[in-house]
Amino acid sequence: MSTAQTNDHATTDPLDFTGSVVLVTGGSRGIGRGITEAFLSHGAAVVICGRSEPEQLPEARGRTARFVAADVRDAAAVDALISDIEASEGHLDVVINNAGGAPQVDAAEVSPRFHEAIIALNLTAPLHVAQRANRVMRTQDAGGSIINIASVSGVRPSPGTAAYGAAKAGLIGLTTSLAVEWAPKVRMNAVIAGLIETEQAHLHYGDEAGVAAVAATVPLGRMGNPADLANACLYLASPLASYVSGSTLTLHGGGERPAFLDEAEPTAPGNA
């Protein structure tokens, strides 16, 4: 039985997803893999998708994710993906729109085609997946839950990844709009991820010393990890969040220290 929507199982574990079917886009590595393993460990049947199958599928507690090849930027591929899940699983309870990302670039120099590709992956693709998943979920008694993985780049300046930041800002806005359009059957929420340490962290932050230096700027003293994002998704997909929709859950360890604090002269005692 799906635990994605209802809140009438007071005597059971609200984080038991046994019987639930979960789709995690980009679920084979990084944040997506952490989310996939978390849902597997909590009893769910998990389908992941990507352009190419990973060498090793995510697994946890004797369960292994099922891979379906699909480029989520392609609406026809998304339709085939959801149709495959309908045919093989019979229902779809939770979708985690995780696929995304962007390399560091100079916005003044890259081609319009590059910007279009980044926006397609980080904004248009989640819309395609959500739209197609909604068609399934709205026919189910328990409805469903769709969670979009956004970024702090969408709520503060994102130099070097301008198109990515703009797309993530759009994803947050999309979440709030669809939460109204698709209620009460489907709950829509977004997780705004801060600085997350994955196996590809060195591409953005350099060597171990660079990662440590960046981590030191976070008020909680560390960067986030995939498990932090996974726990947020477990909560939002569960009956514990049955009245949570159209919301954004920000995971950034307290945020970023304002730069002006390091430049401003401290106020002398008695002169405030």
N, C-alpha and C positions, 0 to 999 in steps of 0.2 A: 504493500500500500504506500502511496506517495505521502511524504511528510512535508511537501513543498508549500502547501497552502493552508491547511486547516490547523486548528489549535484545540482539538477536542480529545487529545490523547494524554491526559494529565498523568496517567499511571505508567506511561512508557517514556523511554528516553527520547527527548525531542530531537536529538542529533543522530538518531538511528534512521538511516536512509535505505534500509533494506526494502527492496521492492521498487525503489525509485530509479528512474533512468535519467542520467545526467550527460549533457553534451558540453565538452570543454574545447573551444576552438584554440588551436595552437597549444594543445595539452601535452606535448611530448617533451618539452624542455622548459627550464627556467621557472617562472611563476606558474605557468600552465601545468607543468609537471607536478609541482607541489600541490596545486589545487586538485588535480586528478588523483594523486595518491591519497589525499585527505578524504575525498568522497569514497574512494575504494575502501579505505580503512573503516569507514562508517557504514559499509554495507551496500552502497549503491552500485548499479551497473553503469559503467562510464564509457562513453564513446568519445574518442578524440579525433580531430581532423587536422590535416595539413597537406602541403603539396607533395611531400614525400614521407614514406613510413620510416620511423626511427629504427635504429638497429636493435634497440631494446625497448619494448613497450612498458609503460609505467605499471607497477603492480604493488599491491599491499594486502597483507593478511589473506594470502591465497587467491586474491582476485586480480585479474589482469584487464587493463583497458582494451577496448576494441578500436582498431584504427580504420578510418574511412578516408580515402584520398579525396581532398576537396580544396580548391582554392577559393576562400570565402569572398574574394573580390569578384568572383564570377557568379552572378545570380542563378544561372542555370545549374552550376555545380552545387550551390547551396540548396536548391530545390531537390536535387538528386540526393544530397546528404540527408535532409530531413525525411524524404520519402523512404530512404533506406532504413532509418531509425524506426519509422512508423511500421514498416513491413516486418522488421526483425524483432522489435521490442514491443510493439503495440501501443506505446504511449511515450510521452516525453514530459518530464516533470520539472527539470531545471536546465537552464542554459547559462553558461559562463562565457561571455564574449571577451575572450582574453587575447586572441591573436592581434598583434600590432607591433609598433616599434618604428624607429627611424635612426639612420646614421647622423652623425654631426656633419653639417654642411653650412656653407655661406649662402643665405637666402638670396643674396644679390647675384650670385653666380650660377646657381643650378638652373636647369631647364624647367619650363612650365610642365613638361611631361613628368618630371621627378615629383614636383609638388602634387600633381594630380594623383600619382601612384600612392604617395604617403596618405593623402586624404581618403583615397579609396580604401586602403587597408584599415585605417584607424577610425573612420566614421561611416562611410557608405557600407562597408562589409558588415559591421555589427547591425546596421539597420536591416540589411537583407536577411541576416540570420534571425533577428528578432521578429521580423515580419512573418517569415515562414514558420517559425516556431509558434507564434501566436495563433496561427490557423489551427494548429494541433491542440494547443493548450486550452483554447476557448471552448473546445468540444468536450473537455474532460470535467468530470464532477469536481475534482480538486483543483482545476485550473493549472497554474504553474508559476514559476519564478524565473525571471531573467535578470542576470547581474552583468553589468557592463564594467570592465576594468578600465578605469580612467587614470589620470595622472595629475600630479601637482603642476605639470607643465600646462595644464588647461586652466589653471586658476592663478598663475603668476607668470612673469615673463619667461620665455623659453628660447633664449638666444642660442643659435646653432641648430635648433630644431623647431623653427617657427611654424612650419606647416603642421608638424606633429602636435605642437601645443594648440594650434587653432582647431585641429581635428578633435583633440581630446576635450576642448571647451565645447565644441559642438556635440560631442557624445554625452556630456553632462546635461546639456539642454535637451537633447533628444530623450534622455531617460525621464526627465520630469514631464515632458509632453506625452510620451507613450504611457506613462503611469496613469494619466488621466483618461486617455483614449481607450485603454484596454482594461481598465478596472470594470468590475471587481474580479474578473476571472484570473487576470495575470498581474502579478506584482513586478514592478520594474524598479531596480535600484542600481546605484553605481558605487564602486569602491575607488576612491581617489588615492592612488599609490604614491608614496613619497620616494625617497632614495632606497632602492631595493638591491641587495647584493645577490647576484646569481652567478652562474658559471661564466657569464659574459661581462661581468662588471669591469674587467680590465679594459674593455673596449672604450668605456666612457671615463674611467677614473685612473687608468694607468696600472702600475704594479701594486703590490701589497701595501707599500708605504702610502701610495696615493689613495687607495681604498680606505686605509686607516685614517688618513688626514681628513677625508670627506666625512667619514663616520664620526669623527670628533666634533664636527660642526652641528651634529644633531643633538638637541637637548637631552634625549634619553641615552645618548652616548654610544649609539650603534646605528648602523643602517638596518632597514627592515630585511626580512627574508621571505622566501615563498610560503613558509608555514604561517607567517603573520597574515598574508593575503588569504590563504586557504581557510584559516579560522574565521575570518570575516565573512567569507562566502558561505561557509557552513552555517553560520548564524543567520545570514540574510535569507538563505534558502529554507530554513527550518521553521517550525511552528512558533518558535520563540519570536520571530519577526513577522508574525501573521498580520500585524497592523502597520508594518513598515513598507511604504511604497512611495516612489517619487523622491527618495532620499539619497543623500550622498554620505558615505562613511569615509572619513579622511584618516588614512594611516600614514603619518609622516613623522612619528616620534617626537611630536611637539613643534614641528615646523623648522624654519630657518631663522637664525639670529639676524636681526636687521643690521645691515652693513654700517649704518650711520652710528650705531652704538660703539663701534671700534674707532671711529674718527672723532666723535664728539668729546669735548673737554668735560671731565666730571665737574659737577657743581660743588663748589666748596660748601662745607657745613655752615648753615646760617644764612646763606645767600640764595636759597631756593625761593 
